[in-house]
């Protein structure tokens, strides 16, 4: 990254504009990506959005079993009746997990809730130390989990992404969980729709994150259920691998069609 006032930034933007405008067609995985390309002068009809997604077929086949596993996980830890926030991702600075810990520590002063963190990385030990320093209760650092990670999404009540990330939002929405996010990987605008599938908070703003978490905790049961249905439908109908492949192949097939000739 370069400063916007630097010669390097200006030069990079010029080169990017020339390069991207030389393409016959561009595939992007978010509406924000399309908006950026349009700002560089790429014609809108030469851009197709292939919404980034997860593979869901195997999850649909095991949906009830994974839900049951999630309930068992909560029972094992003893948080059946305590609102549970979940974070899944790397433990590195750009993930901004420390912001979540500061916010959660303050939230616990007025609300009973719990937090699970799934993931590993260079900041893991310092984050554990920070949690101890802040005297956070009901927190679990679960480490890296590959197999059956969906059970943890099924187990939680809300998903929080405090920094960059992406596909974890898809997973959380598939499991009908309201999501909290600021700026992630550009797909957040298409996934976390304010007041419909989750809530947005201001980047690096602890107070904004706390208020957003409180909004989740205060969701009436019927509204909470509606959020879950909205998110699930978004993933099943659009933001999954099968639909992504369909858009890829359809777009490429159209590009390969010979131009029509009118006699």
C-alpha positions in Angstrom: 0.0 0.0 0.0 1.1 3.5 -0.7 -0.1 6.9 0.6 -2.7 8.5 -1.6 -0.6 11.6 -1.9 2.5 9.7 -3.2 3.8 9.5 -6.7 3.8 5.7 -6.4 0.1 5.6 -5.7 -0.7 7.8 -8.7 1.5 5.7 -10.9 0.0 2.5 -9.7 -3.5 3.8 -10.3 -2.6 4.8 -13.9 -1.1 1.4 -14.6 -4.1 -0.4 -13.1 -6.5 1.7 -15.1 -4.7 0.9 -18.4 -4.3 -2.8 -17.6 -7.9 -3.4 -16.4 -9.4 -1.5 -19.3 -7.5 -3.7 -21.8 -9.4 -6.8 -20.6 -12.3 -8.2 -22.6 -14.2 -9.0 -19.4 -13.6 -9.0 -15.7 -15.0 -11.4 -13.1 -15.2 -10.0 -9.5 -16.7 -11.5 -6.4 -18.4 -8.5 -4.8 -20.5 -5.5 -5.8 -17.8 -3.3 -4.1 -15.2 -4.8 -6.5 -17.4 -3.9 -9.4 -17.9 -0.4 -8.1 -14.1 0.0 -7.8 -13.5 -1.1 -11.4 -16.2 1.3 -12.7 -14.4 4.1 -10.9 -11.3 3.2 -13.0 -13.4 3.6 -16.2 -14.1 -0.1 -16.9 -17.5 -0.2 -18.7 -20.2 -1.8 -16.5 -21.2 -4.3 -19.2 -17.7 -5.8 -19.1 -17.9 -6.7 -15.4 -19.7 -9.7 -13.9 -20.1 -10.4 -10.2 -19.5 -14.0 -9.2 -20.5 -13.8 -5.6 -17.9 -15.5 -3.4 -19.3 -18.5 -1.7 -18.7 -21.7 0.3 -19.5 -25.3 -0.7 -22.8 -26.2 0.9 -24.0 -29.5 -0.5 -22.3 -31.6 2.1 -23.6 -29.2 4.8 -27.2 -29.5 3.6 -26.9 -33.3 3.8 -25.8 -33.2 7.4 -27.6 -30.1 8.6 -29.5 -31.7 11.5 -26.5 -33.7 12.7 -24.3 -30.6 12.8 -27.0 -28.7 14.6 -27.1 -31.4 17.2 -23.3 -31.4 17.5 -23.4 -27.6 18.1 -26.0 -28.0 20.9 -23.8 -30.7 22.5 -20.7 -28.3 22.4 -22.7 -25.6 24.2 -23.8 -28.1 26.8 -20.2 -29.4 27.3 -18.9 -25.9 28.0 -22.0 -25.0 30.1 -23.3 -22.0 28.1 -26.7 -23.4 27.1 -28.5 -20.4 28.4 -25.8 -17.7 28.0 -25.7 -15.6 24.7 -22.7 -16.8 22.7 -20.6 -14.7 20.3 -18.2 -16.5 17.9 -15.1 -15.4 16.0 -13.5 -17.7 13.5 -10.3 -16.7 11.7 -6.6 -16.0 12.1 -5.0 -14.5 15.2 -3.0 -11.8 13.5 -2.9 -8.0 13.7 -5.0 -7.3 10.6 -7.8 -9.5 12.0 -8.2 -7.0 14.8 -9.1 -9.6 17.5 -7.8 -7.3 20.2 -10.6 -4.8 19.5 -13.1 -7.6 20.0 -11.5 -8.5 23.4 -11.6 -4.9 24.6 -15.2 -4.5 23.5 -16.3 -7.8 25.0 -14.6 -7.0 28.3 -16.6 -3.8 28.5 -19.8 -5.4 27.4 -19.6 -8.0 30.2 -19.8 -5.2 32.7 -23.5 -4.8 31.9 -24.5 -8.0 30.0 -24.0 -11.7 30.7 -22.5 -13.3 27.5 -19.8 -15.6 26.3 -17.2 -15.6 23.6 -15.6 -18.4 21.6 -12.5 -17.8 19.4 -11.5 -20.3 16.8 -8.2 -19.9 15.1 -4.4 -19.8 15.4 -1.7 -17.3 14.5 1.2 -15.2 15.7 -1.0 -13.1 18.0 -2.6 -16.0 19.8 -0.5 -15.9 23.0 -0.6 -12.1 23.3 -4.4 -12.2 22.9 -4.7 -14.8 25.7 -2.6 -12.6 27.9 -4.8 -9.6 27.0 -7.9 -11.6 27.9 -6.4 -12.4 31.3 -5.3 -8.8 31.8 -8.9 -7.6 31.1 -10.3 -10.3 33.4 -12.7 -11.5 30.8 -15.0 -14.3 31.9 -16.8 -16.9 29.8 -14.2 -16.9 27.0 -12.7 -19.9 25.2 -9.7 -19.9 22.9 -10.3 -23.0 20.9 -7.3 -23.0 18.6 -7.3 -24.0 15.0 -10.2 -26.3 14.0 -10.6 -27.7 10.4 -12.9 -30.7 10.8 -16.4 -30.0 12.1 -15.8 -26.2 12.4 -19.4 -25.8 11.2 -20.6 -27.2 14.5 -19.2 -24.1 16.2 -21.1 -21.9 13.9 -24.2 -23.9 14.6 -23.5 -23.6 18.3 -23.2 -19.8 18.5 -25.9 -17.1 18.6 -24.0 -14.3 16.8 -20.9 -14.1 14.7 -18.4 -11.2 15.0 -15.7 -10.3 12.4 -13.7 -7.4 14.0 -11.2 -7.0 11.1 -10.5 -8.5 7.7 -11.9 -11.8 6.6 -14.6 -13.1 4.3 -15.9 -16.7 3.9 -16.6 -17.0 7.6 -19.5 -14.6 7.1 -20.9 -17.1 4.5 -20.7 -19.9 7.0 -22.3 -17.9 9.8 -25.2 -16.8 7.6 -25.7 -20.4 6.4 -26.1 -21.4 10.0 -28.7 -18.6 10.4 -26.5 -16.4 12.7 -26.7 -12.6 12.7 -23.3 -11.2 11.7 -21.4 -8.2 13.0 -18.7 -6.7 10.7 -17.1 -3.4 9.7 -14.8 -3.8 6.6 -13.7 -7.3 5.7 -12.7 -8.5 2.2 -15.2 -6.4 0.1 -18.0 -9.1 0.2 -19.5 -7.7 3.5 -21.7 -5.3 1.6 -23.4 -8.2 -0.2 -23.7 -10.4 2.9 -24.2 -8.3 6.0 -27.2 -6.2 5.2 -27.9 -3.7 7.9 -31.0 -4.7 9.8 -31.7 -7.8 7.7 -28.8 -10.2 8.2 -26.7 -8.4 10.7 -25.3 -5.1 11.8 -22.3 -3.0 10.7 -19.9 -1.1 13.0 -17.4 1.7 12.4 -13.9 0.5 11.6 -11.6 0.3 14.7 -14.3 1.9 16.9 -14.7 0.0 20.2 -17.8 1.9 21.2 -19.5 1.2 17.9 -18.7 -2.5 18.2 -20.1 -2.6 21.7 -23.3 -0.9 20.6 -23.7 -3.3 17.7 -23.2 -6.3 19.9 -25.9 -4.9 22.2 -28.2 -4.5 19.2 -27.8 -8.2 18.6 -28.4 -9.2 22.2 -31.6 -7.0 22.1 -33.1 -8.6 19.0 -36.6 -9.9 19.7 -37.0 -13.6 19.1 -39.0 -13.2 15.9 -36.6 -10.7 14.5 -33.7 -12.9 15.3 -35.4 -15.7 13.5 -36.0 -13.5 10.5 -32.3 -12.5 10.4 -31.4 -16.1 10.3 -33.8 -16.9 7.5 -32.6 -14.0 5.4 -29.0 -15.0 5.8 -29.6 -18.7 5.1 -31.6 -17.8 1.9 -28.8 -15.5 0.7 -26.2 -18.3 0.9 -28.4 -21.1 -0.4 -29.7 -19.1 -3.4 -26.7 -17.0 -4.4 -23.4 -17.0 -2.4 -22.3 -20.6 -2.7 -19.8 -22.4 -4.9 -22.4 -24.0 -7.2 -24.0 -20.7 -8.1 -20.5 -19.1 -8.5 -19.5 -21.8 -11.0 -22.7 -21.3 -12.9 -22.0 -17.6 -13.3 -18.4 -18.3 -14.4 -19.4 -20.8 -17.0 -22.3 -18.7 -18.3 -20.1 -15.6 -18.6 -17.3 -17.5 -20.4 -19.8 -19.3 -22.7 -21.3 -15.9 -23.8 -17.8 -14.5 -24.4 -16.9 -17.4 -26.6 -20.1 -17.1 -28.8 -19.2 -15.9 -32.3 -20.6 -12.4 -33.0 -24.0 -12.5 -34.7 -24.1 -11.3 -38.3 -27.1 -9.5 -39.8 -27.5 -9.9 -43.5 
